[in-house]
Amino acid sequence: MKFMGKMVLVVALVGVVIVLHPSYRATWYGGIRDLVTATHVLAKAKDLPERLPSKISLFTSYCALTFQKSVESSSPDTKVQTTLADFKVTAFNYKTLQWLFREIFINNVYAFASDAKNPVILDCGSNIGMSILYFKRIHPSAIIYGFEPDKRTFEVLKSNIEGNALENVHLFNNAVYKEDTTLTFYHSETDPSNLAKSLSKASGLKDEQLVQAVRLSAFIDRDIDFLKLDVEGAECDVIQEVADAGKLGKIKHMAIEYHHHLNKAEDKLAGLLTNLEKNGFGYFFYGSDFDVMPHPAGTGQNFMIYVYHKG
């Protein structure tokens, strides 16, 4: 109640800003909704690694991001810098940074428990590094391997890791795939923050760059405590490659972002789940748009598959 009371007061004060600054109303209405949602999530997060001072810190950081997003004027040639949850962060713009911070730090989509002194984490699709910062926040002694194929994004990722002097973080400017090869990677020159960057042309992005892809199994030489897999449509190929190499059973927990119908003609979920079941895993699903009906045939849908080893 103490936390909820303080956060409601903050939301009320932000509401006063809306009244006093009508020019911000269009953007702030969405901001108020986000702040109320963040308050609710943090207030009920009893089983997550957040105490009251930490929750207040996260919420004030989110309030600042919400304001910065509402007044920013960004271009593909500029970057923004701020401090979030005691980390110095560089990003392409506040809009995407706010979304990443909400999903990762507020909603805790990559939370996992581990008894290991130095949990080993594979972070595939590291983007600018918000997930790595989060992992280091909840597991400071973790050993992390981060993979990000986009060249501009990788430079920001590297600056965020080095700027916070994080130890035992190993970064690779590579895509993960079913083989070691050179691939075409689709991205946006005008919007480097675009989160749909992908090896698939079906992403709809028009700009191309060549990237080096590596087999994820080559990095699994011990037990892996957590695999984060957000590779914009390549997840089935990656899991198949690791399974074929006989190493899928070495992973204890996974968070797989599944991109359903990235190619509208393909339905590949059954194959992915079969691989998981054959290797002794259980799983459950989470998607923010699961209650949106009806879904026309071929509708794209992104959702999380949380995977745990039964052994």
N, C-alpha and C positions, 0 to 999 in steps of 0.2 A: 504493500500500500504506500509506503514511504516513497518508493521509486515512481510508482504510477502518479502520485500526487504532484511530484516535482515535474514530471514530464508533461502532464496535462497543463500545468502552469506555463511551461515553455510553448506548447502548442497554442495556448490562448494568446500569449504575447505575439506570436507570429501572426495570429489572426488580426491583431490590431494593426500590424504592418500592412496587411492587405487593405484595410479600410483607409489607412493614411496614404497609401501609394496605389491608387487605382490602376496605374499603368502596369503594375506587376500582377494584376489579378489573374490573367489567363494562365501564367506559368505557376503562380503560387497556389491556385486551387489544387493542381496536381501535387504540389509540394506538401500542402496540408494533409492530403490523403496519404502520402508516403510517410509523413511524420507520425500520423496516428497509427499506421500499420507497424512502423518501427517500434513505437511505444508498446504496442500489444505484444509483439514478438519478444522483445527484451524483457518485458515484465513477467512473461510466463516461462522464460528460459531457465527453469530450475535445474535441469540436468545438463546444462551446457556450462563451459568454463568461464562464467561471468559472475563476478560479485557486484554489489551495488556500485562502488566507485567506478568499476570497469564499465558497467552498463551506462552510467552517466557520461563517462568519457566517450563511449561509442555514440551515444545519442547526440551529444554536443557536436561531435565531428560530423555526424549526419546532417544536423541542422545547418552547419556551416556550408557543407556541400550543396544542400538544397538551395541556399541563398546564392552561392557562387554560380550554380547552374542557371539560376533565373536571370542573372544579369550579365553572363559572359558573352563575349563576341570572339569566337575562335576562328582560326584558319588552319589548313593542313600544315602550314609552315611554323606554327607556334605550338608551345607546350605550356602546361600549367603545373605549378608546384604548390604543395600544401603539406600539412602534417596530420596524419590520421592514426589514431590508436598508438601514438608514440613513434610512428614510422614516418620518415620523410618520403614523400611520394611525388614522382613526376608522372604526368599523364598527357594524353593528346588534348583532352578537354574535360570539363567538369561533368558534362552530361553523362558520358560513358563511365567516368570514374564513380559517379554517384550510384549508378546501376550496379557496378562491380562491388562497391563497398556494401551496398544493401544486401546483395545476394550472398556474399562471402562472409562478411563480418557481422551483419545484423541477422540474416536468416540462417547463418551457420550451415550452409549446404554441404560443406566439406568436413564437418565435425566427425571425429572418430576417436575412440578410446584405445589406448595402447599401454601395456605394462612394460614395454621395452624401454630401456634407458636411452637408447638412440634409435628411435623408430626410423625405418628406411621408407622414403616416399618417392614415388615416380609421378611427376607432374607433367602430363602430356597435354600441351596446349596452354603454356604458362601465361601467354599474353604479356601484359606489362608487369606481372609478378604479384598481383594482389593475393592470389592463392598461396604463393610461397610465403609472403609476409604473414598471412593468417596461420599457416602451418607452424611458422617459427614462433608465433604468439602462443599457440596452445601446446606446442612441443618444442621448446627452445633448443633442445639438443638433437633434433632430428637431422638426419642425413638426407638431403633432397637432390634429386636429379630432375632438372627442368628442361623441357623441350619446346622451342618456339621457332617455327620456320620463317616467319615474315621478318625481313631484314630491319625495317624501321622499328617495328615493335620490339625486336630483340635488343636493339640498342637502348630503348627505354627500360626494358626488363633488366638489362645488365646494370644500368645506372641506379635502379631501385635497390638491387641487391648490394652493389658496392657502396652506395650512399648510406646504407644502414649497417655496413660492416658485418654482414651476416656470414657466419662460418658454416662450413660443411654444406655449401650449396654449389652444385656443379651444373653449369648452364651449357646447352647445346643449341646452336642455330640450325636445327634440323626438324623435319617432319618425322613422325613415326608412321611406319607403313608395314606392308607384308614382305618387303624386300629392300635391300640396299640399292638405291637407284636415284636417278635425277628425274624430278617430276615438275609439271607445270602447277604453279600455285596461283590462285585467283584472289585478287585483292582490289582495293580502291586507292588510287593515287590521290584523289581529292578528299578522302575521308579515311585517314590511317587508323582511326579509332573503331572502324566498322568491325563488329564481332563475327560477321559471317564469312570471314576469310577462310578459304577452303581449297582442298585438292580437287574438288568437284566443280565442273563448269556449271552444274545445276544451282550453284550458290547465287547465280545472277550477277556476280561481279565481273567486270569486263577486263580489268588490267591484269597482266600476267607477269610472273617472274619465275625463274627456275630455282628450285630448292633441292637440297640433298636430303633424301629420306634414308632412315635407318630402321633396322629391325629392333623392336623393343626387347625381344628375347635376349639380345646380346648384352643387355644391361641387367638381366636378372641372373645374378650369380650367387644369390643368397635369398633368404626369406624376405619378402616385401610386405611391410605392414599396411601400406595403403597405396592404391593406384587411382589417381585422378585422370580420367580419360575424356577430354573434350576436344575432339579432333574433326569436328564438322563433317561427319559422314564417313570417315575412314574407320570408325570404331569396330565394325564387324571384321574388316580385314586384319586389324591389329590383334584383336582377341583370337582370331583363327590362327594367325602366325605364332602367337605365344603358345597356344594349345598344341599346334603341330610340333613345336620345339620341345614339348613335354614340360613346360615351365609354368603353366597356368596355376597349378596347384601350390606353387610357392607364394602366391599372393593371398593375404589374409582378408583384406577388405578392399572394395572398389567403389568408386562413384563414377558411373559411366553416363555421360550425357548422350542420349540416343536421338539421332536426327531422323525421325520417321518421315518417309516420303520426300526426302531431299530430291531424289529422283522419283517422280510420281508413279512410274511404272514398276518400281522395285519394292518388294516386301521381303525384308531380310531378318526381321526380329526373331523368328522361330529358330533360325540357325544360330544366332548369338546365344539365345537362352539354352538351346540344346548343348552347346559347348560348355556353358556354365554348369548345367546340371550334371553332365558327364564327369566333370572335374570336382564334384562334391560341393557345389555352391548353392546357397539359397539367395533369394533376392526379393525386393519389393520396389514399387514404382511410386514416383512423385511427379506430378505435373500441375502447373498453375492453371492450365486451361482444360483440365479433365472434365470440368462441369459445364463446358461450353458445348451446347448441342443445337442442331445436328451438325455433324462433320460431313461435308460432301465428299464423295469418293476421291481419293488421291490427295486429300488435304494434308499439308505438312504439319508436323507436330514434334516439338522438342520436349523430352521429359528425362528425368533422372532415373537410372536404375542403380539402386544401392545393393551391393553384393557383399555377402559374408560367407566365409568358409565354415562348413558345418563340422569339420573335424576338430 
